[in-house]
Structure formats: structure tokens, C-alpha cells
């Protein structure tokens, strides 16, 4: 679901998150896709907040560092936007031709978008078309947000080729890596540093999406408050490092408390989906994002939602040279790279 795209070759995937900038490049061959480049540069807290770039210079320098260290030659980049400046809605329009839809989209969309139409970039995907009505997936992203990401790529000497949406990039990564499950109804949940995104999909169609302002930083902040440690130390404790400096029992209680909050938000979202689609039952929930590694989180979500929970591996169906990317490195990076892999699959 790009805001702008043309089909040529694979893009360079650039994922700008609240805690890091990720870079992914894939190569396409007869046997499928292989990983050519895969790297990450951490960002300090506050540089990117809920996917809005607060310090462009720092993000540009991080991205330039990745491009240089990885010796990237492909300059056509795909980037994704997310958060409350992005609206994804399934709507019903009167039946019309593709040309009529293009012309009437701003007028028809105005009823569904809580922003001034002149302030957004619009795109759409026709899901189904009947005799009198058509079902359309409508995407709107605030123009300021899109412009910031385009400017960021240009400052890093890249050519903006695709602006995508996080949930659709993850969906692309899922469909490539789990082809045997694309006919099933599954929920894809990305737990980032400051935003959690949910996308319920079946047979290549997105049926429901939601962004929630809760993420991995909440674990870190609660650990900071409890033990009076730095943000970096609290991040390590969250993922099981540096536990000798703190009370492990207290850490477990904090993590479980926040995980119950996260699971409640996921359950509320899926309950809303179920109320809209009462006949459909979600078969599996896939977790991705850095905070999906928090101990016991999967069990707590599974207990609350009564849906089997697994980690989404964006490298599941990709090949890689083990001399460049060890299995241990790929396992460590997997929860962080679903958006980047999805973007690197885009043809430009």
C-alpha cells in the first residue's frame, strides 16, 4: 500500500524507528530472495517520538553511517510511516471507474479523515466491487510527516522511491516468509519503542488495523523509576542483561505488570475486530518488534487472548551467506527487522 511507487527493481529498505535506524537490502534470484545487507544504528531517546522525527540531523548522520559502513550502492529507498498521523480505513464508496475514483477520492475521503484533506497524502486499494458499491482500503498520511521522511532520505543522499505504511510492510514480510499461512486469518502485532501496531490479515487483504500509543519504552521507564538507573541500563535489564545490579524478582513483577497492560490493549483491539467479523476466528498472532523479546510476554498475551502466539521471523524464507550473517546474529535481529524486510521487498 505505497503512497507512491513504480515497479522496477528492489528498493533499499530504510526503517526509522523510535530506538534505531534499520537498513535492509535483498537480492532476488531464481531460488527466491537472499539477504545482501542488514544493519542497525541505535538512536538516543527523544530523537524520534511516535514516528515523528525530532532531530533530523542525528537521524541523517545515523543513516549516512549505515550507508557508508555497508557500502550501499542502491540509492532508491523505501521508507515507512506510522502513528496517529497515518489513517487506514476500510470504507464503502459508490461504484465508479478507476478514473472517477482518482478524481473523487479527496471528496469521498473527507468524511473519513480527521485532518484537512489538503494536508494529507491519499492512496487507496480496491478490495471488492459490486453492482452499486465498492469496498476500498483508504490510506491517508499527513503531508508534513511524509515530507519529513522524504527530506531525511534526500539529506542522506538517497532517492525516495516508496513511502509505505509500517503495518503493510510487515504484512509483506509475513506473506513472503509464511506462504503456507496466507490463507489463514492471522493478527500481526508490532511492538515498537513507543507505538504498537496491529494488522489482522487474510489472503493478502488487511481487514483491520490499529496503532496504540504504548510500547517497549514503558517497560524501560518503569524499571528506571524502580531502580534509579539510566535509560540504557534499564533497556539492558528489560532484555535480561545486567540483572546482577537489581532485584530480579522486582524486575519480573514490573515486566509482567506492563505485559498485562500490553496484552489488554491487544485483546481490546482483537475484540473490536471480532465484533465486526463475528464469523471469523483468528488462528494465530505473530509478534514482532524489539519488545516482543520481553520474557513471558508471549505467554501473557496468549493467556489473555486465547490465541496461539509466535514470534514473526522475517528471515524465515530468505537465504543468507553464513560467513556474513551468522544464525545467531539473524536470530538476534529477527524481531527488529520485519518492517525493513517488508520495505526491501518493494519494487520501484
N, C-alpha and C positions, 0 to 999 in steps of 0.2 A: 504494500500500500504506500508507494512513494508519493511525495508531493511533486517531484519532478524526476523523470527517468526516461532514458532511451536504451535500447538493447544493443550492446556491442560486446564488451569483454567484462571480466570480473573486476569489481571495484576493490579498492583498499578499504577495509573496514576500520573506522575510527569511532570508538565508543568513549564518550566523555561522561564519566560518572562523578558522583559526589566525592568519592575517595580516590579515584585514579583515572588515568587515561589509558585505554587499551588499544592495541593495534593488531589487526589480523589480516594476513594475505593468504589466499588459497590459489592453487593452480588446478586447472581442470584437465583431466586426461581420459583415456579410454576406460580406465578402471574406476573412475569417479574423481573425487577431489582429494588433494593432499595439502597438508599444512606447509606453506613456504615461509611464513613469518608469523611470529606470535610473541608479543612483548607487552609489558605493563610498566607505567610510571606512576608511583603514588602521588597524591595531591594532599596538601595540608587541609585541615578542617576550615570551612568557610570560603574556599576558592570557588567551588560550585555548590550552590544551595538549591535543593529540589529541582535540579537540572537547569537552573539559571546560572549563567557564568558571571561571577562577581569580580574575578581578577583575570582578565583576558591574557595579560602579559605572562602570568605564571603558567596558564594552560598552554599557550603558544610555545613557550620555552620547553615544557614537558613533551609536547608533541614533536617539536623540532629535534629534541634529543632522541626520541624513539626512531624518527625517520633516519637520522644520521647513524645511530648505532646499528640499526637493522639494514642499512644500505638500501633503502627503498627507492625503486625506480618508477614504480607505478604512481602517478600523481593524481589519478582520477579517484576521488574519495567518496565514500558513502558514510553519512553520519545519521544519528537518530535523535529525535526529540521525545520528551515525555513530561509528565507532570500536569499541573492544573491549567497550563496554558495550551494544552492539547485536548481536544474533544473528539471522541469516537462514538458515533451513534448509529444505530440501525433505524432507518426511517422508511416510511411509505410515501411515494410520490405518485401523482397521476401518470399513467402510461405515456411515454414520449420517446422520440427518436434520440440517438446519441447526440446529434447536433442540438436538438431542443433542450436536452438535459444540460449540456455545456452552457447554453445561453441562459437558461432559467435557474441554474444551480444557486447563484447568490440570493435570488429572490426566495426560492423554496427553502434554502438552508437557514434563512434569517429567523424562522420560527424556532429553530432547534439550537442555535448557537448563542450563548450568553455574552458574546462580545459583539462590537460593531463589525459588520461584515467587511467593511473597508480595511479593518485592522487584522484580518486573518488571511492565511493561505488555505484554499479549499481543495480537496480532492475527493474522489468517490469511487466506489466499486459496485456495479450492479450485481446483486445476489440472485434475484429471480425477477421474472417479468410475466404478468398475467394479461388478461384481455383489457383490463381497465386500470390496473395499478402495477407498480414495480417496487420491489424492495431494494433499498440502496444502503450500503455502508458509507456513511458520511464521515470525513475526517477534516478537522479544522485545527490549524496551529497558528498561534498569534504570530503575526508578521515580524514583530520585534525579536521574538525568540529564534525564529528561522534565520533572520538576518544576522543575529549574533553568531550562530553556528557557521553560517556561510563565511562571515568575516574571519572567524577563527581559522577555518581551513585555508583561506587565502593568505592570511598572515603567516601561516606555516608553509607557504609556497605549495599548497595542494590545490587541485581543481575540484570544486564542489560538483559532484555528478548526481548524487541521490540524497534526498532528505527523507528519511523513513521515520517510523514510529517504533519505539522500543518493543512494544508487545508484538508487532508484526515481524520484526527482526528475529525475535525469539521463536515465533511460530515457524519462520523459515528454517531456523536451525533445527527445531524439533522434527519437522517434516522430512528433512534430509536424513537425520540420524535415526529416526524411528519409523521407517516407511511402513512397517507391518502394523503400526497403530494409527495411521492417519484416518482410517475409517471409524475409529472409536471416538467417543466423546471424552475428552480429557481437559483438565484445567492446568494451565501453565502459570506458575507463580514466581515472579522475580522479586527477591527481597534485596533491594539495594541499600545504600547507606542511609538515605533519607526518604525514599519512596518505595512502596511495594505495589507492583503491578500484577493484575490478574487478567488472564485471557482464556476464555472457555472456547474450545475449537472442536470442529468435527469435519472430516472430509475436505480440508483446505479452507473452510469458512470459519471466520470468527463470529461467534454467536453472542458473546458478552465480554465487555472489558471494563475494568475499573482501576483507577490509581488511588492509592491511600497514602496519606502523609504519615507513614510510620515505617521505620527501617532499622538497620543494624546499629545506627548511632545511638538509638535508645538504650540498647544493652550497654554500650560503651559509657554513656553518660551516667547510667545508674551505678556502674562499677566505679567510676570516678568519684561520684558522690559518697559512696560507701567507704572507700579506702583512701581517698585523697591522693590518688596517683595521677600521672599525666594522661592525656588522651591516648598517646602512643602505647603507654604501659597497659592502660585499660583495654585497648584493642587486642594486645597480646593475651591478656588474661581471658578475654571473651573467647578466643580461639584455642585456649588451653596452654598458653605459654606463660612463664613467669609465675606459676601458681605457688611456688615456694615462698613468695613475698606476701601472700594474702591467705585468708582463711578459706580453703576450698569449699567447705560446707556453705559458707555465706555466698560464695560465688555461684554455687549451684542453685541456691534459692533465688538469687537475683535473675539468673538466666531463665529459670523456669517461670518466674513471675512475668517477665517480659514476653517469653514464648507463649504463655497463655493469652496475653493481650494480642499478640500477632495472630494466634490461631483463632481468636474470637472474631477478629476483623475478616479473616479469610472465610470463616464459617458464615458470617453475616452476608458476605458477598455471594457465596455459593447458594445460600438460602434464597436470596433475591433472584438468582438465576433460576433456581428450581421452581419458584413461584410463577415465573414467566414461562418456563418449559416443564410443566409438571409430569409429562410423559417420559422425559429424558433423564437418565441416571448417569452421573459422571463415573467413569470406570477407574480413572487414576488421576492423581495430582502430582505433577512434576515440579520440583523446587529448583530454583537456580538463584544466583546472586551470592555475594561474599558471605552474607549472614546465614545462608542455608546450611553452613557448616557448623552452626552453633550446636553443641551437644544436646541431645534429646528433643530438639525442635521438631524433627520429623515425627517422632512418636507422639508428641503432644498434639500436633496438627491432625494426625491420623485418629487419635482418640476423640478429638472434638468433632471432626467432620465425618468420621466413619467411612473415609475413602482411603484406599491404599496410597501411600506417599513414597515417592522415589526422587533421587537427585537426577536432574537432567544433565546428561553428558553430551556437550556439543561436539565432541570428537569421536563419538560412538561409531560413526560410519566414515570417518576420514582416515587417510593414511598419513604417516609421518616417518621421517628418517630418524631412527632411534639414536643416531650419533649426534643429531641436533636437538631432538626433543625426547628426553627420556620418559618412560612410562610414569615415573614418579612426578616429574615436572608437569606432565599433562594432567595427571590426577589432581595435583595441587591447583592448577589453573582452571580446570573444568568449570567450577561453579561461577567463575568470574567472566567467562568468555562467550556466553550464549548470544548476547547482543552483537558482539564483534564478529562472531562466525556468521550470524544471520546477515549482517551488513556486507561481509566479504563474499557472500553468495550473490549479491545483487549484480546484474549485468547492466552496463552503462553504455 
